Amino acid sequence: MFQLRKTIVSEELIEKDFVCNLNACKGQCCIDGDAGAPLTDKETEILVDIYADVKPFLSDEGIAVIEDQGAFIKGEDGEWETPLVEGSACAYVIYSEDKTAKCGLEEAYNQGITKWKKPVSCHLYPVRVKEYTELTAVNYHKWEICDPACSLGAELKVPVYKFVKEALVRKFGEEWYSELEEVAEKHSK
């Protein structure tokens, strides 16, 4: 672990390799698990504000869950998260023709309908962020369903922090990311 400003960062972000391999995993991270995607307070407001614009991109099952439970819910840990369809898939999941899980929020963004891509927790994955009173923990999350992503990352020689650069900049800013790059460069020597 090392400290960058008010964050404590796992060295695994530098040491581990990762590149999503949707052909292999089919987006399992969006449909497996026991909780929805973590959300910030601001993101809950955004979900409510953009729901009408995003709704045409969502599945009937996702729409039914959102209209029954709301655009977001309070999880068992007391934190905000996306609701789930039948306790499994995120309510915002859509499927491509080859049955790959994708994000309806991101699809609306990609088509220029909204200006918000998706929750930062999803954008950051496989990086997980936990806010504490004084510091923020920035960790790599290992999950077996992402083994093909680890293999592809190793083959392409792409460390986790480079794979999620856009999301890390979105969360912590350009200067923070530049400092992370400096640490990574020193660490690799």
N, CA, C and O of each residue as an XYZ file, in Angstrom:
756
protein
N       0.845     -1.179      0.000
C       0.000      0.000      0.000
C       0.895      1.248      0.000
O       1.993      1.244      0.555
N       0.401      2.297     -0.628
C       1.113      3.569     -0.590
C       0.077      4.685     -0.563
O      -1.064      4.490     -0.981
N       0.468      5.837     -0.078
C      -0.449      6.955      0.052
C      -0.223      7.965     -1.057
O       0.910      8.352     -1.343
N      -1.311      8.383     -1.675
C      -1.329      9.487     -2.636
C      -2.368     10.477     -2.126
O      -3.566     10.191     -2.127
N      -1.911     11.616     -1.701
C      -2.812     12.618     -1.143
C      -3.658     11.990     -0.037
O      -3.120     11.498      0.955
N      -4.984     12.008     -0.206
C      -5.860     11.442      0.833
C      -6.382     10.064      0.436
O      -7.492      9.679      0.803
N      -5.563      9.325     -0.323
C      -5.928      7.957     -0.696
C      -4.827      6.998     -0.273
O      -3.644      7.339     -0.263
N      -5.244      5.802      0.072
C      -4.325      4.692      0.313
C      -4.565      3.718     -0.835
O      -5.670      3.200     -0.995
N      -3.532      3.473     -1.629
C      -3.669      2.724     -2.880
C      -2.951      1.377     -2.764
O      -1.813      1.303     -2.302
N      -3.627      0.334     -3.184
C      -3.029     -1.000     -3.211
C      -2.009     -1.076     -4.340
O      -2.255     -0.601     -5.448
N      -0.861     -1.682     -4.043
C       0.171     -1.875     -5.060
C      -0.302     -2.794     -6.177
O       0.295     -2.818     -7.253
N      -1.371     -3.553     -5.935
C      -1.901     -4.449     -6.967
C      -2.382     -3.679     -8.198
O      -2.414     -4.244     -9.291
N      -2.757     -2.406     -8.048
C      -3.161     -1.613     -9.210
C      -2.012     -1.464    -10.196
O      -2.227     -1.309    -11.398
N      -0.795     -1.512     -9.676
C       0.407     -1.387    -10.493
C       0.917     -2.763    -10.917
O       1.385     -2.944    -12.041
N       0.823     -3.720    -10.013
C       1.433     -5.035    -10.221
C       0.578     -6.007    -11.027
O       1.123     -6.872    -11.713
N      -0.732     -5.888    -10.963
C      -1.632     -6.819    -11.662
C      -1.998     -6.255    -13.029
O      -2.043     -5.040    -13.222
N      -2.258     -7.154    -13.972
C      -2.663     -6.761    -15.321
C      -4.144     -7.071    -15.519
O      -4.690     -7.990    -14.909
N      -4.786     -6.275    -16.394
C      -6.231     -6.445    -16.577
C      -6.695     -5.720    -17.836
O      -6.380     -4.547    -18.037
N      -7.439     -6.417    -18.675
C      -8.157     -5.816    -19.807
C      -9.444     -6.617    -19.956
O      -9.400     -7.820    -20.211
N     -10.584     -5.962    -19.800
C     -11.867     -6.669    -19.906
C     -11.894     -7.503    -21.185
O     -11.455     -7.062    -22.248
N     -12.419     -8.710    -21.052
C     -12.516     -9.626    -22.172
C     -13.976    -10.080    -22.269
O     -14.323    -11.194    -21.878
N     -14.816     -9.198    -22.796
C     -16.254     -9.470    -22.868
C     -16.587    -10.699    -23.702
O     -17.606    -11.349    -23.467
N     -15.742    -11.023    -24.668
C     -15.989    -12.235    -25.455
C     -15.934    -13.481    -24.586
O     -16.625    -14.464    -24.855
N     -15.111    -13.440    -23.542
C     -14.957    -14.595    -22.653
C     -15.958    -14.588    -21.502
O     -16.547    -15.623    -21.192
N     -16.154    -13.446    -20.871
C     -16.969    -13.408    -19.651
C     -18.425    -13.037    -19.890
O     -19.279    -13.309    -19.046
N     -18.715    -12.421    -21.028
C     -20.081    -12.013    -21.383
C     -20.691    -11.031    -20.379
O     -21.911    -10.970    -20.230
N     -19.832    -10.257    -19.688
C     -20.334     -9.232    -18.767
C     -20.883     -9.770    -17.461
O     -21.768     -9.165    -16.856
N     -20.357    -10.911    -17.025
C     -20.855    -11.555    -15.804
C     -20.841    -10.630    -14.588
O     -21.678    -10.786    -13.700
N     -19.912     -9.672    -14.522
C     -19.827     -8.804    -13.344
C     -21.088     -7.974    -13.162
O     -21.366     -7.507    -12.057
N     -21.856     -7.784    -14.229
C     -23.097     -7.013    -14.145
C     -24.303     -7.877    -13.773
O     -25.376     -7.355    -13.470
N     -24.121     -9.201    -13.796
C     -25.270    -10.073    -13.530
C     -25.047    -11.055    -12.388
O     -25.987    -11.723    -11.958
N     -23.818    -11.152    -11.893
C     -23.531    -12.023    -10.753
C     -23.271    -11.165     -9.521
O     -22.945     -9.983     -9.625
N     -23.418    -11.762     -8.397
C     -23.154    -11.051     -7.152
C     -24.415    -10.951     -6.316
O     -25.493    -11.370     -6.738
N     -24.268    -10.398     -5.142
C     -25.403    -10.315     -4.231
C     -25.800     -8.880     -3.906
O     -26.609     -8.645     -3.008
N     -25.238     -7.926     -4.631
C     -25.573     -6.519     -4.413
C     -25.456     -5.765     -5.728
O     -24.748     -6.184     -6.644
N     -26.161     -4.650     -5.804
C     -26.072     -3.804     -6.989
C     -24.790     -2.986     -6.988
O     -23.973     -3.082     -6.072
N     -24.630     -2.191     -8.016
C     -23.443     -1.339     -8.122
C     -23.499     -0.247     -7.060
O     -24.530      0.406     -6.897
N     -22.396     -0.042     -6.334
C     -22.357      1.034     -5.336
C     -22.564      2.396     -5.999
O     -22.079      2.647     -7.103
N     -23.291      3.266     -5.306
C     -23.605      4.597     -5.823
C     -23.261      5.676     -4.804
O     -23.363      5.456     -3.597
N     -22.853      6.840     -5.295
C     -22.663      7.999     -4.424
C     -24.009      8.711     -4.274
O     -24.949      8.445     -5.023
N     -24.088      9.608     -3.312
C     -25.325     10.386     -3.131
C     -25.663     11.148     -4.415
O     -26.820     11.180     -4.836
N     -24.660     11.756     -5.028
C     -24.874     12.535     -6.260
C     -25.380     11.629     -7.383
O     -26.241     12.031     -8.164
N     -24.848     10.409     -7.465
C     -25.276      9.487     -8.520
C     -26.734      9.061     -8.349
O     -27.418      8.796     -9.338
N     -27.214      8.992     -7.111
C     -28.633      8.647     -6.917
C     -29.512      9.733     -7.524
O     -30.541      9.436     -8.131
N     -29.113     10.979     -7.362
C     -29.863     12.099     -7.948
C     -29.824     12.033     -9.469
O     -30.835     12.266    -10.132
N     -28.664     11.718    -10.016
C     -28.517     11.628    -11.470
C     -29.418     10.532    -12.028
O     -30.091     10.737    -13.038
N     -29.434      9.363    -11.373
C     -30.285      8.260    -11.849
C     -31.747      8.662    -11.910
O     -32.447      8.318    -12.862
N     -32.206      9.379    -10.914
C     -33.596      9.843    -10.908
C     -33.813     10.829    -12.063
O     -34.806     10.743    -12.786
N     -32.877     11.761    -12.226
C     -32.999     12.796    -13.260
C     -32.994     12.237    -14.681
O     -33.700     12.759    -15.544
N     -32.221     11.194    -14.941
C     -32.084     10.696    -16.320
C     -32.953      9.470    -16.612
O     -32.943      8.965    -17.734
N     -33.697      8.990    -15.629
C     -34.436      7.742    -15.822
C     -35.326      7.771    -17.065
O     -35.323      6.808    -17.832
N     -36.072      8.823    -17.283
C     -36.980      8.882    -18.448
C     -36.196      8.764    -19.752
O     -36.680      8.153    -20.705
N     -34.999      9.336    -19.810
C     -34.182      9.268    -21.022
C     -33.551      7.899    -21.218
O     -33.329      7.466    -22.349
N     -33.264      7.215    -20.109
C     -32.601      5.915    -20.158
C     -33.597      4.775    -20.341
O     -33.256      3.734    -20.902
N     -34.806      4.968    -19.875
C     -35.816      3.904    -19.872
C     -35.954      3.173    -21.209
O     -36.065      1.947    -21.202
N     -35.953      3.863    -22.362
C     -36.086      3.150    -23.640
C     -34.941      2.165    -23.923
O     -35.079      1.292    -24.779
N     -33.829      2.299    -23.222
C     -32.685      1.425    -23.441
C     -32.718      0.189    -22.536
O     -31.936     -0.742    -22.731
N     -33.606      0.175    -21.561
C     -33.612     -0.875    -20.540
C     -34.524     -2.029    -20.909
O     -35.396     -1.900    -21.768
N     -34.310     -3.170    -20.244
C     -35.158     -4.345    -20.453
C     -36.475     -4.163    -19.704
O     -36.561     -3.364    -18.772
N     -37.479     -4.894    -20.110
C     -38.769     -4.847    -19.419
C     -38.613     -5.238    -17.952
O     -39.240     -4.643    -17.075
N     -37.767     -6.250    -17.688
C     -37.548     -6.702    -16.316
C     -36.874     -5.613    -15.483
O     -37.238     -5.387    -14.329
N     -35.900     -4.949    -16.072
C     -35.211     -3.867    -15.370
C     -36.147     -2.710    -15.074
O     -36.136     -2.158    -13.974
N     -36.950     -2.349    -16.050
C     -37.928     -1.271    -15.867
C     -38.891     -1.619    -14.739
O     -39.179     -0.782    -13.883
N     -39.386     -2.846    -14.737
C     -40.340     -3.272    -13.701
C     -39.717     -3.143    -12.309
O     -40.369     -2.664    -11.381
N     -38.450     -3.571    -12.160
C     -37.780     -3.490    -10.859
C     -37.578     -2.037    -10.450
O     -37.843     -1.674     -9.304
N     -37.114     -1.203    -11.375
C     -36.875      0.210    -11.070
C     -38.186      0.906    -10.707
O     -38.224      1.708     -9.774
N     -39.245      0.608    -11.430
C     -40.519      1.270    -11.142
C     -41.156      0.742     -9.855
O     -41.987      1.419     -9.248
N     -40.768     -0.459     -9.442
C     -41.263     -1.003     -8.179
C     -40.404     -0.542     -6.994
O     -40.941     -0.127     -5.967
N     -39.071     -0.613     -7.131
C     -38.163     -0.335     -6.014
C     -37.572      1.074     -6.033
O     -37.163      1.596     -4.996
N     -37.529      1.681     -7.210
C     -36.900      2.986     -7.366
C     -35.627      2.878     -8.193
O     -35.134      1.782     -8.461
N     -35.105      4.028     -8.592
C     -33.907      4.083     -9.434
C     -32.664      3.598     -8.688
O     -31.658      3.252     -9.306
N     -32.741      3.575     -7.359
C     -31.655      3.102     -6.505
C     -32.277      2.606     -5.206
O     -33.413      2.939     -4.870
N     -31.496      1.794     -4.482
C     -31.980      1.265     -3.210
C     -30.874      1.377     -2.160
O     -29.712      1.614     -2.488
N     -31.251      1.205     -0.909
C     -30.261      1.118      0.161
C     -29.925     -0.348      0.352
O     -30.813     -1.155      0.625
N     -28.662     -0.702      0.213
C     -28.226     -2.088      0.325
C     -28.168     -2.557      1.771
O     -28.395     -1.789      2.705
N     -27.863     -3.818      1.926
C     -27.773     -4.414      3.266
C     -26.683     -3.754      4.109
O     -26.753     -3.762      5.338
N     -25.674     -3.180      3.443
C     -24.595     -2.505      4.165
C     -24.934     -1.056      4.501
O     -24.111     -0.338      5.069
N     -26.160     -0.625      4.144
C     -26.589      0.738      4.432
C     -26.157      1.758      3.397
O     -26.398      2.954      3.563
N     -25.518      1.295      2.329
C     -25.043      2.189      1.264
C     -25.994      2.132      0.071
O     -26.733      1.162     -0.097
N     -25.970      3.186     -0.761
C     -26.807      3.222     -1.968
C     -26.244      2.273     -3.022
O     -25.030      2.110     -3.144
N     -27.147      1.648     -3.781
C     -26.736      0.765     -4.870
C     -27.860      0.661     -5.894
O     -28.993      1.068     -5.638
N     -27.528      0.113     -7.050
C     -28.545     -0.112     -8.075
C     -29.408     -1.305     -7.658
O     -28.911     -2.233     -7.020
N     -30.697     -1.288     -8.011
C     -31.537     -2.449     -7.702
C     -31.188     -3.627     -8.609
O     -30.581     -3.458     -9.666
N     -31.585     -4.823     -8.174
C     -31.296     -6.047     -8.917
C     -32.577     -6.693     -9.422
O     -33.630     -6.588     -8.792
N     -32.476     -7.359    -10.558
C     -33.573     -8.165    -11.099
C     -33.424     -9.561    -10.502
O     -32.416    -10.232    -10.723
N     -34.415     -9.991     -9.756
C     -34.428    -11.318     -9.129
C     -33.156    -11.600     -8.334
O     -32.647    -12.721     -8.343
N     -32.645    -10.574     -7.645
C     -31.478    -10.751     -6.793
C     -30.185    -11.050     -7.517
O     -29.233    -11.531     -6.902
N     -30.128    -10.774     -8.821
C     -28.947    -11.140     -9.593
C     -28.464     -9.987    -10.472
O     -27.551     -9.258    -10.083
N     -29.055     -9.815    -11.636
C     -28.591     -8.819    -12.606
C     -28.958     -7.399    -12.181
O     -30.029     -7.162    -11.621
N     -28.064     -6.472    -12.452
C     -28.352     -5.054    -12.232
C     -29.562     -4.679    -13.078
O     -29.684     -5.122    -14.220
N     -30.448     -3.872    -12.529
C     -31.657     -3.472    -13.246
C     -31.349     -2.657    -14.509
O     -32.208     -2.529    -15.381
N     -30.159     -2.117    -14.613
C     -29.779     -1.309    -15.774
C     -29.066     -2.126    -16.855
O     -28.608     -1.568    -17.853
N     -28.971     -3.435    -16.662
C     -28.318     -4.305    -17.628
C     -29.201     -4.504    -18.855
O     -30.421     -4.644    -18.760
N     -28.543     -4.512    -20.001
C     -29.189     -4.901    -21.258
C     -28.308     -5.986    -21.881
O     -27.171     -6.189    -21.457
N     -28.831     -6.666    -22.871
C     -28.072     -7.772    -23.474
C     -27.922     -7.556    -24.976
O     -28.860     -7.155    -25.665
N     -26.718     -7.834    -25.459
C     -26.465     -7.766    -26.898
C     -27.031     -9.027    -27.549
O     -27.518     -9.925    -26.863
N     -26.965     -9.083    -28.867
C     -27.483    -10.246    -29.592
C     -26.795    -11.545    -29.180
O     -27.411    -12.610    -29.204
N     -25.513    -11.459    -28.800
C     -24.798    -12.672    -28.389
C     -24.915    -12.935    -26.886
O     -24.154    -13.723    -26.324
N     -25.885    -12.261    -26.238
C     -26.198    -12.449    -24.805
C     -25.128    -11.890    -23.863
O     -25.030    -12.317    -22.712
N     -24.331    -10.942    -24.345
C     -23.368    -10.270    -23.489
C     -24.087     -9.182    -22.707
O     -24.811     -8.369    -23.282
N     -23.884     -9.169    -21.386
C     -24.477     -8.134    -20.546
C     -23.738     -6.816    -20.770
O     -22.509     -6.756    -20.754
N     -24.520     -5.776    -20.977
C     -23.963     -4.437    -21.157
C     -24.779     -3.474    -20.318
O     -25.781     -3.865    -19.719
N     -24.364     -2.229    -20.271
C     -25.013     -1.236    -19.421
C     -25.950     -0.343    -20.237
O     -25.519      0.321    -21.179
N     -27.224     -0.333    -19.869
C     -28.195      0.527    -20.528
C     -27.884      2.004    -20.316
O     -28.138      2.828    -21.195
N     -27.337      2.338    -19.154
C     -26.936      3.719    -18.889
C     -25.835      4.145    -19.852
O     -25.870      5.241    -20.411
N     -24.858      3.261    -20.036
C     -23.749      3.569    -20.934
C     -24.208      3.625    -22.385
O     -23.696      4.425    -23.169
N     -25.158      2.790    -22.741
C     -25.685      2.816    -24.114
C     -26.370      4.155    -24.404
O     -26.187      4.725    -25.480
N     -27.158      4.657    -23.449
C     -27.798      5.970    -23.615
C     -26.733      7.066    -23.753
O     -26.881      7.983    -24.562
N     -25.681      6.967    -22.972
C     -24.565      7.911    -23.040
C     -23.876      7.826    -24.406
O     -23.625      8.850    -25.043
N     -23.572      6.604    -24.851
C     -22.879      6.404    -26.130
C     -23.685      6.944    -27.304
O     -23.116      7.377    -28.306
N     -25.001      6.919    -27.179
C     -25.851      7.425    -28.259
C     -26.157      8.919    -28.112
O     -26.950      9.470    -28.875
N     -25.528      9.570    -27.130
C     -25.685     11.009    -26.961
C     -26.987     11.433    -26.296
O     -27.344     12.611    -26.334
N     -27.695     10.500    -25.694
C     -28.968     10.811    -25.051
C     -28.737     11.431    -23.673
O     -29.477     12.328    -23.267
N     -27.724     10.963    -22.956
C     -27.373     11.523    -21.650
C     -25.913     11.958    -21.657
O     -25.149     11.615    -22.559
N     -25.545     12.716    -20.638
C     -24.158     13.179    -20.513
C     -23.422     12.443    -19.399
O     -22.282     12.778    -19.078
N     -24.069     11.448    -18.812
C     -23.486     10.693    -17.702
C     -23.290      9.259    -18.149
O     -24.243      8.605    -18.574
N     -22.062      8.759    -18.060
C     -21.718      7.447    -18.605
C     -22.324      6.293    -17.821
O     -23.050      5.473    -18.382
N     -22.032      6.227    -16.533
C     -22.512      5.160    -15.656
C     -21.932      5.417    -14.277
O     -21.089      6.301    -14.124
N     -22.366      4.658    -13.259
C     -21.780      4.863    -11.925
C     -20.265      4.700    -11.957
O     -19.732      3.829    -12.643
N     -19.596      5.545    -11.211
C     -18.136      5.499    -11.209
C     -17.645      4.149    -10.689
O     -16.572      3.697    -11.088
N     -18.401      3.500     -9.813
C     -17.978      2.188     -9.309
C     -17.907      1.167    -10.437
O     -17.031      0.303    -10.432
N     -18.812      1.255    -11.401
C     -18.794      0.350    -12.555
C     -17.642      0.707    -13.494
O     -16.937     -0.163    -14.004
N     -17.475      2.001    -13.703
C     -16.425      2.494    -14.591
C     -15.035      2.114    -14.057
O     -14.121      1.846    -14.837
N     -14.885      2.093    -12.754
C     -13.606      1.783    -12.119
C     -13.271      0.296    -12.093
O     -12.103     -0.063    -11.942
N     -14.261     -0.572    -12.235
C     -14.026     -1.987    -12.009
C     -12.898     -2.514    -12.893
O     -12.899     -2.256    -14.097
N     -11.927     -3.253    -12.323
C     -11.883     -4.031    -11.094
C     -11.337     -3.277     -9.873
O     -10.947     -3.903     -8.887
N     -11.309     -1.966     -9.931
C     -10.876     -1.181     -8.786
C     -12.101     -0.869     -7.933
O     -13.150     -0.481     -8.447
N     -11.952     -1.042     -6.642
C     -13.004     -0.719     -5.685
C     -12.498      0.375     -4.760
O     -11.350      0.356     -4.315
N     -13.378      1.328     -4.482
C     -13.035      2.479     -3.651
C     -13.917      2.451     -2.408
O     -15.126      2.235     -2.496
N     -13.308      2.669     -1.267
C     -14.046      2.731      0.001
C     -13.668      4.017      0.710
O     -12.501      4.253      1.020
N     -14.675      4.848      0.963
C     -14.461      6.132      1.630
C     -14.446      5.929      3.144
O     -15.338      5.293      3.706
N     -13.430      6.473      3.788
C     -13.350      6.498      5.247
C     -13.318      7.960      5.679
O     -13.270      8.849      4.829
N     -13.343      8.221      6.969
C     -13.399      9.592      7.462
C     -12.244     10.441      6.948
O     -12.457     11.545      6.445
N     -11.035      9.936      7.071
C      -9.849     10.720      6.717
C      -9.238     10.346      5.367
O      -8.615     11.179      4.709
N      -9.420      9.095      4.960
C      -8.767      8.605      3.748
C      -9.727      7.789      2.902
O     -10.780      7.358      3.373
N      -9.350      7.582      1.652
C     -10.096      6.726      0.736
C      -9.203      5.562      0.341
O      -8.073      5.766     -0.103
N      -9.702      4.351      0.500
C      -8.957      3.150      0.108
C      -9.244      2.853     -1.363
O     -10.397      2.869     -1.795
N      -8.200      2.584     -2.117
C      -8.309      2.273     -3.542
C      -7.673      0.904     -3.736
O      -6.451      0.763     -3.669
N      -8.517     -0.118     -3.980
C      -8.054     -1.502     -4.017
C      -8.430     -2.202     -5.318
O      -9.386     -1.836     -6.001
N      -7.647     -3.210     -5.626
C      -7.936     -4.102     -6.743
C      -8.832     -5.221     -6.220
O      -8.556     -5.806     -5.173
N      -9.903     -5.516     -6.951
C     -10.827     -6.583     -6.562
C     -10.639     -7.774     -7.491
O     -10.886     -7.680     -8.694
N     -10.205     -8.881     -6.933
C      -9.996    -10.115     -7.711
C     -11.276    -10.932     -7.669
O     -11.829    -11.187     -6.599
N     -11.745    -11.342     -8.849
C     -12.959    -12.147     -8.959
C     -12.713    -13.170    -10.063
O     -12.264    -12.808    -11.150
N     -13.002    -14.439     -9.799
C     -12.697    -15.517    -10.750
C     -13.297    -15.270    -12.133
O     -12.697    -15.636    -13.144
N     -14.470    -14.655    -12.182
C     -15.087    -14.438    -13.496
C     -14.253    -13.505    -14.369
O     -14.454    -13.429    -15.581
N     -13.323    -12.802    -13.744
C     -12.454    -11.901    -14.493
C     -11.096    -12.526    -14.830
O     -10.201    -11.829    -15.308
N     -10.935    -13.817    -14.589
C      -9.669    -14.468    -14.943
C      -9.293    -14.254    -16.413
O      -8.120    -14.024    -16.708
N     -10.266    -14.322    -17.357
C      -9.902    -14.037    -18.752
C      -9.393    -12.600    -18.954
O      -8.553    -12.358    -19.821
N      -9.892    -11.663    -18.166
C      -9.427    -10.277    -18.253
C      -7.995    -10.158    -17.725
O      -7.195     -9.381    -18.247
N      -7.686    -10.928    -16.695
C      -6.323    -10.931    -16.154
C      -5.357    -11.522    -17.172
O      -4.253    -11.013    -17.363
N      -5.782    -12.602    -17.823
C      -4.937    -13.237    -18.847
C      -4.709    -12.303    -20.026
O      -3.586    -12.174    -20.512
N      -5.776    -11.651    -20.487
C      -5.646    -10.718    -21.612
C      -4.771     -9.529    -21.222
O      -3.943     -9.081    -22.015
N      -4.951     -9.021    -20.011
C      -4.117     -7.919    -19.528
C      -2.648     -8.301    -19.491
O      -1.784     -7.509    -19.867
N      -2.363     -9.528    -19.033
C      -0.969    -10.001    -18.989
C      -0.406    -10.139    -20.394
O       0.739     -9.769    -20.654
N      -1.222    -10.678    -21.301
C      -0.788    -10.846    -22.688
C      -0.469     -9.490    -23.329
O       0.514     -9.356    -24.057
N      -1.308     -8.490    -23.051
C      -1.135     -7.155    -23.630
C      -0.239     -6.251    -22.787
O       0.104     -5.143    -23.199
N       0.138     -6.741    -21.591
C       0.982     -5.994    -20.663
C       0.348     -4.646    -20.267
O       0.971     -3.589    -20.365
N      -0.918     -4.731    -19.816
C      -1.648     -3.537    -19.395
C      -1.970     -3.660    -17.903
O      -2.822     -4.463    -17.521
N      -1.296     -2.870    -17.057
C      -1.613     -2.917    -15.635
C      -3.006     -2.338    -15.351
O      -3.539     -1.544    -16.125
N      -3.560     -2.754    -14.243
C      -4.909     -2.325    -13.860
C      -5.054     -0.811    -13.935
O      -6.013     -0.310    -14.520
N      -4.106     -0.077    -13.346
C      -4.263      1.382    -13.291
C      -4.329      2.021    -14.682
O      -4.969      3.060    -14.848
N      -3.685      1.425    -15.671
C      -3.768      1.960    -17.034
C      -5.099      1.595    -17.682
O      -5.677      2.389    -18.424
N      -5.581      0.383    -17.395
C      -6.862     -0.033    -17.956
C      -7.994      0.878    -17.478
O      -8.902      1.189    -18.249
N      -7.950      1.303    -16.231
C      -9.035      2.127    -15.680
C      -8.641      3.611    -15.588
O      -9.197      4.349    -14.775
N      -7.708      4.035    -16.399
C      -7.222      5.418    -16.336
C      -8.364      6.429    -16.402
O      -8.449      7.312    -15.549
N      -9.231      6.318    -17.382
C     -10.322      7.290    -17.543
C     -11.169      7.370    -16.270
O     -11.536      8.461    -15.833
N     -11.472      6.235    -15.690
C     -12.291      6.207    -14.479
C     -11.539      6.771    -13.275
O     -12.125      7.490    -12.466
N     -10.248      6.454    -13.148
C      -9.461      7.007    -12.041
C      -9.358      8.524    -12.157
O      -9.444      9.228    -11.151
N      -9.178      9.028    -13.362
C      -9.140     10.477    -13.574
C     -10.505     11.073    -13.239
O     -10.588     12.126    -12.606
N     -11.560     10.409    -13.659
C     -12.925     10.869    -13.347
C     -13.130     10.960    -11.832
O     -13.739     11.914    -11.348
N     -12.630      9.983    -11.091
C     -12.831      9.922     -9.640
C     -11.892     10.843     -8.874
O     -12.325     11.545     -7.959
N     -10.603     10.850     -9.239
C      -9.602     11.543     -8.423
C      -8.919     12.732     -9.105
O      -8.256     13.521     -8.432
N      -9.067     12.876    -10.432
C      -8.474     14.007    -11.135
C      -7.166     13.668    -11.847
O      -6.508     12.673    -11.542
N      -6.813     14.522    -12.798
C      -5.600     14.341    -13.618
C      -4.320     14.366    -12.784
O      -3.427     13.544    -12.989
N      -4.232     15.305    -11.848
C      -3.010     15.432    -11.051
C      -2.773     14.180    -10.211
O      -1.649     13.685    -10.124
N      -3.841     13.673     -9.594
C      -3.726     12.456     -8.791
C      -3.236     11.313     -9.677
O      -2.347     10.557     -9.284
N      -3.815     11.186    -10.873
C      -3.409     10.102    -11.767
C      -1.949     10.248    -12.196
O      -1.230      9.253    -12.292
N      -1.513     11.467    -12.452
C      -0.107     11.692    -12.814
C       0.822     11.244    -11.688
O       1.880     10.666    -11.937
N       0.417     11.517    -10.452
C       1.207     11.069     -9.310
C       1.233      9.546     -9.233
O       2.263      8.958     -8.905
N       0.110      8.908     -9.531
C       0.050      7.443     -9.562
C       1.006      6.892    -10.620
O       1.703      5.907    -10.378
N       1.038      7.523    -11.783
C       1.964      7.093    -12.841
C       3.422      7.190    -12.378
O       4.229      6.309    -12.673
N       3.751      8.257    -11.659
C       5.111      8.419    -11.144
C       5.457      7.301    -10.168
O       6.550      6.736    -10.222
N       4.522      6.986     -9.277
C       4.745      5.906     -8.307
C       4.930      4.585     -9.049
O       5.812      3.795     -8.713
N       4.094      4.350    -10.060
C       4.165      3.110    -10.830
C       5.502      2.989    -11.533
O       6.088      1.907    -11.573
N       5.992      4.089    -12.089
C       7.278      4.075    -12.784
C       8.412      3.727    -11.819
O       9.280      2.916    -12.140
N       8.401      4.340    -10.643
C       9.428      4.062     -9.641
C       9.310      2.618     -9.131
O      10.316      1.954     -8.884
N       8.088      2.151     -8.982
C       7.836      0.813     -8.455
C       8.343     -0.269     -9.429
O       8.802     -1.329     -9.005
N       8.253      0.011    -10.717
C       8.646     -0.997    -11.708
C      10.159     -1.105    -11.879
O      10.647     -2.028    -12.531
N      10.896     -0.169    -11.299
C      12.378     -0.202    -11.435
C      13.025     -1.044    -10.368
O      14.249     -1.173    -10.340
